[in-house]
Amino acid sequence: MSTSHIFNVEQLHFPPPSPPEVIHLPGDDYLPGPALFPGELIAGYHAHFSQYTAESWADVRMLWYATTFFLESKFLYRSNMLYYAGANSGSTGGRYWFGSSYSELAEPSSFVKAPRSSEVAGARAYNIPVGKPLPSVPVTSNPPKQILRTYKGQHELPTLEQVNKAATATSLPFGNIQADILVGMKKQIELFYFFSIEHPTAFKVHFRSHIIHLVTPTTAVLPGAKRPSAMLNVAFSQSGLSALNVHDDLGDDFFAKGQFADAEALDDVTDKWEAEFKGTAIHGVFLIASDLQSCIDDMVMTLKRNFGSSIKEATTVHGASRPGDQAGHELKELMVSHPGQGIVPDGVILAGRQGDPTIAKRPTWALDGSFLVFRKLQQAVPEFNKYLHDNPLQNAEGTLSVEEGAELLGARMVGRWKSGAPIDLTPLVDNPSLGANPNANNNFDFRHFNDLISSDQNFCPFSAHIRKTRPRVDIASPDAGGQLVQDTLHQAIRAGIPFGPEVSDDEKAAQKTSELRGLAFVEYQSVIANGFRTQQVIWMNNDIFPPGKDETVGIDPIMGQAGNGANRLTNGLDPANPKRQLSIPAFITPLGGEYFFSPSISALKHIADA
């Protein structure tokens, strides 16, 4: 056995912190990690560690690797974006490596085998005696100050002060609602970590002791709040809740059955679904968001170290916002942005709140949770662009170039130009300043003076994606005073993010997809039937929606599914000939998905205790 030594970690350039009362270090498999009190040494796994502090334990997570391998003790730990890796044997001294990310270090099993820092990319080596403090090294990078982005054309997030005032007025406990539900559209990088629960009892012990306190509430990611370096949310499928001995009926039949059982009704081609999503084997998903990939990697390491063998990774989806002025657009070059979400009653999004149509069926612990619909949607971007250029539209004067005609067709299919400007307000040419103005780019309802809502498609086609997904006046009904009131029951909050690389020059030249890319579609609602399923099945896939039109509308040319991968037929896209029918290939292919429930943070404790 190797000799145990004490390694004191110097505090590196941090102000005096306010550490938590007890910090639980990761354990192995069924055993929870030992509790570490501030300032107190703890012995275990043949090594001693001294507590160090940072601005907050959520910001700086110790990644503890301590084991005995032959005659060598090895360990890995971290202090504010600066990693230390070391090994020692007996009293011969130790070697330490420093890097700004975990990937810059050798694997733990090979720490002592790397003779020089030059063999560990981006690292520096120090040979120091065992038992001496590590040298003070300047911190090379800092946790991000803001993990949520405000994109051009979208409203800025409210400040923490504004949210607190709103909480007082509405009685909504924003500090208890998972962050992704209400403000999840602004992420820079996001990882969806899907898992199955292998040992429920051990999972619940680790979940309650080590993970729940890391789950990010809405208030923690708003301007004015002390933000984590990585945002963590979690949601469970029906099979996941059942595995954890939570058998309450949440009042949602589609959630109870799972998305794979619903795939045929969604007109998905299940042969194209990835194997991991077929059936009900996925029990849950961790959503991890940050501006820095290293922070996401750290959180994944934290999850793996804490849960050990109690969970098994099913699959992952890596999302990232598009670069430059394309940020905020969901679909890479397919130009789909958020359809424009209006004000809705709390209960349309949050279970158990006013406006929740199934409030009587909910268990009390479901309050302030929301159903998360996840879809992995592959996009054939080069093929889409080729279709636009092969079928360009023309204006009445016949003056549009092929490129301009292709842009016009794409805008009419989506309902917005690439800038985000709605064609209902600028039907023939793009208006980037309008697209960048969040107070104006959603200020329309498809009505125009002297235009008949039942027949005129001079502005926005009936089949355009944004009209299919938020029909506004098309399904409005008059109130007692005769004023039209737009539908709110079928609204939802979208929080999707693209995945995969940008289209390469080779793909553009070949006009053929060679890399997997698409949209990690995420949508929150209190009733899946009213939100996602109404939008997908009754609206987008339905060729006679919106209702009350003189001509057959056709299905959504972007997101509509025709089943068996068939071409989609749609009308009204050509302003010069609204009755012209276009046959549009399927540029978006569902590769799988699941229905989840994202509980409130207090409800997570209920689940852990079930």
N, C-alpha and C positions, 0 to 999 in steps of 0.2 A: 504494500500500500504506500502511496505517496504521503509525504509530510504535509500537514495542513499549515497554511500561512495566512496571515492577515494582509489584505491588500486595501490600503486606504485610498479612496478616490478623492482628489482635490476638487473643491467646488470651483467651477470654471466661469468666472465673469458673470455671475448671476446675482441679482439683488436678494436680500433676505426674503425667503419665501414663507408661505403659510402652508406647510405640508398637511396632508390629511392625518387624522389621528392614527389610523392603521393602514398600512400598505400591504396588500397580499401579493406575494411573489408567485410566479407560476409554479404549478406542481406537475407531476407526471401521472398520466392515465387517471386512475381513480382517486388519487390523493390530492387534496387541495394544497396549494402552496402555503408555506409558513407565513405567519404574520410578522411584519417588520415594523417596529415602532421607531419613530424618528430619533436619531442619535444613538440607537442601540445596535450592537453587533449581533449577528445571528450565525450560528454554525450549522452546516448541513451539506450533504453531498461532498464531503471531504474538502470543503473550502470555507473560508470566512469572508464575509463581505461587509463593508462599511456603507452605511446609508449616505446617499448624496441627494441634493435637492436641486430643483430648478423652479421656473416660474409657476408651474403647476404639474401635478403628476400626470394629468391628461396630455399635456404638451410634451413631456419628456418621459418616455416609457423605458424602464430597464428591461433589456432583453437578456435574460439570465441563462447562460449556458454553463453549467458546472457539473462535471462528471469525472470519473477516474478511468483512464484508458492506459492499460499497462502501468507504467510508473510515472505517468504524467498527469497533472491536473490542468484542465483547460477551461477557459471561461471567455465569455463574450458579454460585454455590456455597453451601454450607450449613455451619453450625456449631451443633450441638446444638439442633435445632428452631427455629433462627433463620436465616432465609434472607436472602441478599444478592443483589441483582441490580444490575448496573451496566453502564455503557457509557462509552466515552471516544473522543474523536476528536483525533488529533494531540496537541498540548500544551494543549488548551483546558480541561482539567479533566474531571471525571466526575460523574455523578449516580448515586446509590445508593438502592435501595429495600429496606425491611426488612419482612418479614411472618412470621407464625407458621406458614404452610403454603405449599406451592408454588402452590396455587390462588389465593392472595392476590396473587400477582405477575402482571404482564402476561406474555404469551408472550415467549420470548427474542427473536423477530424484531421485537417492538414496544417493547423497553425504552426506546430513545431517543426514541420517539414520544410517550411519556406525559409531558407537561410538568410535572405536579404530582402529588404523592403522593395528593391527593384523588381522582385518577382511577384509583388502584389501591387496591381495597378493603382496608382494615385495614392499610395500609402507611404508612411515614414516609419522607420524602426528605431527603437530605443532599447539598449541593453542596460538594465538597471538591476541593482541587487533586490532580492526578494525582501519584502517587508517595508521597502521605502516608498514614499508617495510617488505617484505618477507625475511626470513633469506637467506644468501648466502650459497648455497649448491653446492659442487663440481659436475661438469657435469659427468655423469656416462658412457656415450658413445658418440662417435662423428660420424658425417656423414662420409660415406665411401670416401676415397680419389680417388677410381677408381670404377665406377659402371660397367665398361666393362671388360671382362676377355680375356686374350690371352690363348687359350687352346693348349695343346701339339699337334703338327702336323698342326697348323694353323699359318699363318703369323701374326706377331704383328700388331696392329693398327698403322697407321702413326701418327707422332707427329703433334701437332697443327702447328708448323713451316713448316713441310712438306706439310700439307694441304693448308696453306696459299700460299706457293709457287706454288702448283698445281692450286689453284684458279686463281692466276695471269696468269698462262700459259694457262689455259682452259677457263677462264672467268666464271667458275661455282661459284655461290655464296653459298658456303657451309654453311654460317651463315643463309641462308634462306631456306635450305633444311632440312626437318625433319630427325632427327638422325637415326631412325630405318631403313630408306630406304637404306642407304649406309653402315652402320657399325653395323647393328642390330643382328649379329650372336654371339655376345659375352656376352649376358646378363646372370646374375646369377639367378635372380628371376624376373618374369614378371606376371602381371595381365592384362588380357583382360577384360575390363569393357564395355559390350555391353549395349546400351541404346536406348530408343525411345524418341522422342521430343514431349512433351505434350502441351507446350505453346511456339510456335516459337518466338513470339516477346520477351517474357521474356528471353528465352534461348539466343537470340542474344545479349540482353543487358548484361547479366551475362557473356557470352562468351567473348565479347569484353572487358569488364571492368576488369574481374578477372582472366581469364583463358589463353587467347592467349599469354600473356607475360610469362607464365609458360611453354609453349611448347618448347621442347628442340631441338635446331639445331645440326647439325653434329659437328660443331666446339666446342660445349660445353662439349662433352664427350671424347675428344681425349687427349692423354698425353700432358701436358703443359697447358691445359685449366683449368679454375676454374670450377669444376664440380658440378652439383646439387646432392643432396642426393638421389633424385629420378628423373628419366627421364620420361617425359610425351610427348606422341605423340597422334595425333587424326586423324581419317579418317571417311568419310561419305559414306553411300550407296546412290544409286540413289534416293530411297524414302526419305532419310534424306535430301539430297540437295533440293528435291522438297518441302519438308515440310518447308524448310527455304527460299522458294521463289527463289531458284537458278534453273533456267530451261534451262541453256545453254546445248547444245549437246556436250558432251565430246568426241564424236567420237569413242565410244566403245559400240557395241551392247550388248555384254554379261554383261557389267556393268549395262547398262540401264535396262535389264530384271531382273537381280538379279540371284544369284546362285541356288535358289530353282527351278526356271524355267529351269535351265540348268542341274539339277540333273540327269534326265533320260539319257541325252546324255553323261553324265560322267559315266554312268553305276552304279550309286549309287542305293542302295536299300532305297528308301525314307521312307519306313515304319520304318526304323531304325533311321531316323533323329529325333533329339530332337525337341519338339514342338516349342521351341523358335526360331529356325532357319527356320521353314517352313513359306512360304510367304515372305512378304517384311516389316514386322513390325519393324525389327532392323534398326534404322536410322544411327547409328554410333558406333564407338568403341574408347575408350581411352586405349592406351597402356602405362602401368606404369611399369617401370623397376628400380631395385635397387639391392644392395647387402643385404639390411636389410628389413625384412618383415615390421618392424615398420615404415619405411619410405614410403613403399607402402600404408600401412594403413592410414598414415597421408595424403597422396595425395588423397586417396578416400574420406576421411573426408572433405578435402578442396573442392573437386568437389561437394559433396552432400550439404555442407553448402552454397556454392555459387549458385548452380543451383536451390536448393529447389525443388519445385514441377514442375518446367519447364521441367525436364526430369524424366524418369522412368527407373530403372534398368531392363533390359531384361534378362540377364544372365551373368555369369562371368566364365572365365577359368583361373585357377591358374597354372602357369608354373614355373619350376625350373630346372636348369641345374643338370645333374646327378653328384653324388658325386665322389670324387677321380679321378682315371684315366679314368673314364667313361665320364667325363665332355667333352662336345663338340660333343658327339654322339647324333643324333636326336632321334633315336628310342631305347627305353629301351631294351637292349639285342638283338634287331634285327639288330644292328650294322650299321644302315644307317647313314652315315655322309653326309656332303655336297658333291654333286657330283663332285666338282672341277670346280670353276667358273673362266673363263678366262677373258681377256681384251675385252670389248665390247664398241661400240660407246655409247656416253652419252645418245642418244635418244632411245636406247633400254630399258633403265631403266627410264629415266626422260622424261616426256611429254614436247614437244615443243623444244627439243634439236636436234642437228644434229644426224641423224640416226633414228629419230622417223618417221615411215612410214606414219603416219596419221597426220603429223604436220599441214597440211593445214586445218584440221577440228577442231583444238583445239581453244577454246577461249583464249584470251591472258592471263587471270588470271590462267590458268592451267599450265603455264610454271613452270618447276621444281617440279611438283607433280608427283605422281606415283600411279598406280593401285595396291592395296593390295588385294591379294587373301588369305582369311582365311578359313582353313578347320580344324574341330575338328575330329581327327582320332584316334579311339580306337584301341588298340593293344592287341592281345591275346598272350602274351609273353610265359607263361608256355606251351601253346599248340604249339607254334612255336618251342620251345626247344625240346619238345617231338617228333615233326615231324623230326627234325634233327637227333635225336638219333635213331629213328625208321627207318631212311633211310640213314645211313652213307655211304659215298663214300669210295672207296678203290684205292690205287695207283697201278701201274703196278707190283710192287714187292709183293703186298699183305701184307704189313707190318704195315698198319695203325690200331690203336686201334679204338674201337667204338667212343670214345671221339674225337680222331683225325679226324676220318671220318666225324663226325658231324660238327666239326669246318670247315672242308674243304667244305662241302655242303653249310653251311651258308655263307662262304666267296665267293663262286662262285655264290650264289644267289644275294648277295649284290654287289660283285665286289671288295670288300675290306675285309681284315681281321679285327678282333676286334681292333687291334692296329691302324687301318687306313691305313696300307700298302696295295697298290693296288695289286690284284692278277695278273694284267697284267705285273708287274715287278717281282713278287715273287709268282709264280702260285701254288706251292705245300706246302710251309711252311710259317708261319708268319715271319715277320721281323720287330720287334718293333722299331728299330732304324730308319728304312725307314719310318715307319708310323709317327714318331715324327719329321721328317725333312720336313718342308713345301716347301723347294726348290726342293725336290726330289719326294715327294709323289703324285704330280700331273704332273710329267714330263713323260708323255706317251701319245700315240695316238692310240693304238691298232694295230699298224703295227709291224711286226717282220720279220726278214730276212728269206727268203725261206718259209714263211707261206703265204697261199693264204687268202686274206681278205674276200673272198666269202665263204670259207668253214672251215678254221682251227679255232678251239676253244680250242686249247691246253692251251692258256693263259687265256683270259677273254671270257666267253660265250657271245654270241650275246644278250641273254636275261637278262644279269646281270643288276641290277638296275642302276648302275652308267653309263653303256653303253646305256641303254634305255633313260636316262635323259640327258646325254651329249654324243652323239655318235661320236664326234670328227671326225676322218678320215672317218667314215662310210658314212657321208653325205658331206664330203669336196668336193670342186670343184676347178679346176685349174685356176690360174690367168693368165694374159697375158704372163707371163714368164714360165708357165707350173708348177709352184709351187702350191701344194694343200693348199687351204685356208679353214679353218674350219668355220662352221656356227656360226654366232653371232646373227642373227635376232631372234632366238627362245630361247635365254638365258634369265635368270632372276636371281634376287638375293633372296636367301632363308634366312629367319630370324626366323625359327621355334624354339620351345623350348618344352621339354617334360612336360607333366602334370601327376599328380597322383603319388602314392607311388612306391618305389622300390618293386620288387617281394618279397613276404614274404616267409619264410621257409615253411609255410603250403601250399602255392600255389605251390612251387617247389615240395613238396612231393606228392601233389595231381595231379600235372601236369594239373591244371585247374585254370583259372582266377576267382578270387572272388572280386578283387578291380578294379575300373575304372582307367585306365591309358592309355597314348598314346602320341600323338604328336599334339601340337598346331601348325599346319602348316601355315607358313606365307611366301608369295612370292611377290616380287615387280617387275613390268614391266610396260612399257608404253602402251602395247597393250595386253590385256588378251588373245586374240585369238592366238597371236604369242608366248606368254610365257606359262602360265599354261595350257591352253587348248590344245596347240600342244603337250606339254610334256605328259599330262594325256591321251588324247583321241587318238591322232595320233601316239604317240610313245609307252607309257606304256601299253595301253589297246589293242594295235594292234599286232596280232600274226605274221605279216609279216614285222615288223620293228625291226632292220634296214633293208633297202632295199638291193637288189642285193645279197642275200645269197642263197646258193644251197639248203638248207633245211628250212622248216618252223621254224621260230624262237621261237614262243610262246610269251605269254604276260609276262610283268614284274612280277617275282615271289614274289616281296615284295609289290609294290604299285599298280600294275595293278588290275583293277576291271573287273570282267566278267559279272556283272549284276545278279540280283536276288540271290546274295550270292553264285553263282556256283563256283566249283573248277576251278582253273586256270591251263591250260595245257601249259607246256613249255618244250623246248628241250635244249640240249647242256650242261646241268649242270654236267653230268658225264664224266670226261675226258677220262675214259677207254672205254666209249661207247657214243659218242656225239649224236647218233641218238636215244638214249633212251629218251622216253617221261615220264615226271613226272606230276602227278596230284596233285596240291598243294592247300590245303584249303585256304580260305580267312582269313589271320591273322590280316588284317587291315580293319576296318569297318568305313566308314565315318558316323559321327553322326550329321553333319550339317556344315554350312559355309555361307559365304556371300562374295560378291565382293564389295570392297570399293575403294574410291579415297582418297589418302593422299596428301592434297594440300601443297604448300609451305607456309611458315609462313606468308608472306605478303598476300597470297591469303586467308588465314583465316580471315583477316580483311575485304576483299571483301565479303566473305560469311556472316560475321556478319552485314554488311551494306546493304545486298540485300533486 
